[in-house]
Amino acid sequence: MSTIAQQWLTNTRAVMDRIEQTQLDAIRQAAGIMADTIQAERWVHTFGCGHATIPIEEMYPRIGGFVGFHPMCELPLTFFTRIVGEGGVHQFVFLERVEGYGVQIMKGYNFDPRDTMWIFSHSGINNVNIDVALESKKIGMKVIAYGSAAAAKGKQTRHSSGKNIFDIADLVVDTCAPIGDSCVPLKNHQDKVGPVSTMAFITCVWMTVCTVAEILADRGVKLYINPSHNVPGDTTARERLDAALAEYKRRIAGV
């Protein structure tokens, strides 16, 4: 294995170790808030832009995920794998910085003060995420932000409120990733390679979602978990999946 590959692994493990060492209490608090929302048969809405939609797609719908998490993935802020041309990177970078866009996104859904808004933002400074957070607070929802909070400290927000996402949130979990994201220097190049923020987000997501599951199971709440339908001999997997999707459909009516 190349030295650079090993360095990326080392750096990624270090981020995960820092999450374990410093964020367990915050993750537990976040999970408690989310558990209250899901027990009330309300929604933990999940939102992010660009690669910060990956943790949203990872948690639900997903094998081992369960009903209660509502992904809000705005297509122009999510699907930019054409790179150039229609729906390309230039447009995405522009749109995530447009103040007011998040306000319009929020108009497309029905919310409740018992809901929780879970926002993923590495830097915390872009306007769409901040719009969504501010609108959520107006409704009375708890706002939970996951991102590189300590590393982003001092970065100038792009929003007219003067606040970044970590200023607005009721609770912050620090993903402990470097603000520049990529972490491996490359010979003869200014920019590093090997980003770690996605691994940090996913680590925090499953630590949180598993804790939510633990809290709800301890309370005696039935979870509708998406099962694997690829395990030989599991004859009821399809029934359990259908039941989970039916429960999601029942709850999502009106959202």
Order of alpha helices (4+ residues) and beta strands (2+ residues): alpha-alpha-beta-alpha-beta-alpha-alpha-beta-alpha-beta-alpha-alpha-beta-beta-beta-alpha-alpha
